[in-house]
Amino acid sequence: MNIGIVSRTTGLPAKTIRYYEDIKLVKPARLENGYRDYAEEDVRRLSFVQRARSLGFSVDECRSLLGLYADKNRASADVKALALEKISQVDRKIAELTALKSTLKKLADTCHGDDRPDCPIIDGMAGQGTL
């Protein structure tokens, strides 16, 4: 199967598919003319990576997940541990974003938003006010 068909099947751009090949997430066969020839297993792996990436897993985490995906003797506890770690990362990110939102809201609330040049938002970013 050529890269165009794989791209349409998986929804991944050809450039991304080539990148995943470069970093060895997939290893399509090569035809005599040098063109890539993707097998159904390559399409499954690419679809798997696409779904994992959409859940926030990094490329390295996807590599680990692919290893577990391919291992029919895997322990589901290993997969669960990766998912729980990702949940912890998401929780930390939510806390960071919540704090960021709170800070921005405080700055925006103290700004008059009129024609005067004094602005607590600019002052805060310049280190002259409180962030």
C-alpha positions as CSV (number, residue, x, y, z in Angstrom):
1,M,0.0,0.0,0.0
2,N,1.5,3.4,-0.9
3,I,1.8,6.4,1.4
4,G,-1.1,8.2,-0.1
5,I,-3.5,5.4,0.7
6,V,-2.0,5.1,4.2
7,S,-2.4,8.8,4.7
8,R,-6.1,8.7,3.7
9,T,-6.7,5.6,5.8
10,T,-5.1,6.9,9.0
11,G,-5.8,10.6,8.6
12,L,-2.1,11.3,9.1
13,P,-0.2,13.6,6.7
14,A,2.4,11.8,4.5
15,K,5.1,14.0,6.1
16,T,4.1,12.7,9.6
17,I,4.1,9.1,8.3
18,R,7.6,9.6,6.9
19,Y,8.7,11.1,10.2
20,Y,7.4,8.1,12.1
21,E,9.4,5.9,9.7
22,D,12.5,8.0,10.2
23,I,12.3,7.5,14.0
24,K,11.5,3.8,13.5
25,L,7.9,3.7,14.8
26,V,7.1,1.9,11.5
27,K,9.3,0.1,9.1
28,P,7.6,-0.3,5.7
29,A,9.0,-2.6,3.1
30,R,10.6,-1.1,0.1
31,L,9.7,-2.0,-3.5
32,E,12.4,-2.5,-6.1
33,N,11.8,1.1,-7.3
34,G,12.5,2.3,-3.8
35,Y,8.9,3.3,-3.0
36,R,7.5,2.4,0.5
37,D,5.1,-0.5,0.7
38,Y,3.0,-0.3,3.8
39,A,1.4,-3.5,5.2
40,E,-1.8,-3.7,7.2
41,E,0.3,-4.0,10.4
42,D,2.0,-0.7,9.5
43,V,-1.4,1.0,9.1
44,R,-2.6,-0.5,12.5
45,R,0.6,0.8,14.2
46,L,0.2,4.3,12.6
47,S,-3.5,4.4,13.7
48,F,-2.4,3.3,17.2
49,V,0.2,6.1,17.4
50,Q,-2.3,8.7,16.1
51,R,-4.8,7.8,18.8
52,A,-2.1,7.7,21.5
53,R,-0.8,11.1,20.4
54,S,-4.3,12.5,20.5
55,L,-4.5,11.4,24.1
56,G,-1.3,13.4,24.9
57,F,1.3,10.7,24.8
58,S,4.7,11.8,23.6
59,V,6.6,10.0,20.8
60,D,8.7,8.2,23.3
61,E,5.7,7.1,25.3
62,C,4.1,5.9,22.1
63,R,7.2,3.8,21.5
64,S,6.7,2.2,24.9
65,L,3.0,1.7,24.2
66,L,3.8,0.2,20.8
67,G,6.1,-2.3,22.5
68,L,3.3,-3.3,24.8
69,Y,0.8,-3.4,21.9
70,A,3.1,-5.8,20.1
71,D,3.8,-8.0,23.2
72,K,1.0,-10.5,23.5
73,N,2.4,-11.5,26.9
74,R,2.3,-8.0,28.3
75,A,0.9,-7.3,31.7
76,S,-2.0,-4.9,31.6
77,A,-0.6,-3.4,34.8
78,D,2.3,-2.0,32.6
79,V,-0.2,-0.3,30.3
80,K,-2.3,1.0,33.2
81,A,0.9,2.5,34.8
82,L,1.6,4.5,31.7
83,A,-2.0,5.7,31.6
84,L,-2.0,6.7,35.2
85,E,1.3,8.6,34.8
86,K,-0.3,10.4,31.9
87,I,-3.3,11.3,34.0
88,S,-0.9,12.7,36.7
89,Q,0.8,14.8,34.0
90,V,-2.5,16.1,32.8
91,D,-3.5,16.9,36.4
92,R,-0.3,18.9,36.9
93,K,-0.8,20.7,33.7
94,I,-4.4,21.6,34.7
95,A,-3.1,23.0,38.0
96,E,-0.5,25.0,36.2
97,L,-3.1,26.4,33.7
98,T,-5.5,27.1,36.5
99,A,-2.9,29.1,38.4
100,L,-1.9,30.9,35.1
101,K,-5.6,31.8,34.5
102,S,-5.9,33.1,38.1
103,T,-2.9,35.3,37.7
104,L,-4.0,36.7,34.3
105,K,-7.5,37.3,35.7
106,K,-6.1,39.3,38.7
107,L,-4.0,41.4,36.3
108,A,-6.9,42.0,34.0
109,D,-9.2,42.9,36.9
110,T,-6.8,45.5,38.1
111,C,-6.4,47.1,34.7
112,H,-8.6,50.1,34.0
113,G,-8.8,49.3,30.3
114,D,-9.2,52.9,29.4
115,D,-7.1,55.5,27.5
116,R,-4.6,56.0,30.3
117,P,-1.1,54.6,29.7
118,D,-0.7,53.1,33.2
119,C,-1.4,49.4,33.0
120,P,-1.0,46.8,35.8
121,I,-0.7,44.0,33.3
122,I,2.3,45.6,31.6
123,D,3.8,46.5,35.0
124,G,3.4,43.0,36.2
125,M,5.1,41.5,33.1
126,A,7.9,44.1,33.5
127,G,8.4,43.0,37.1
128,Q,7.1,46.2,38.5
129,G,3.9,44.9,39.9
130,T,2.7,41.6,41.3
131,L,2.2,38.5,39.3
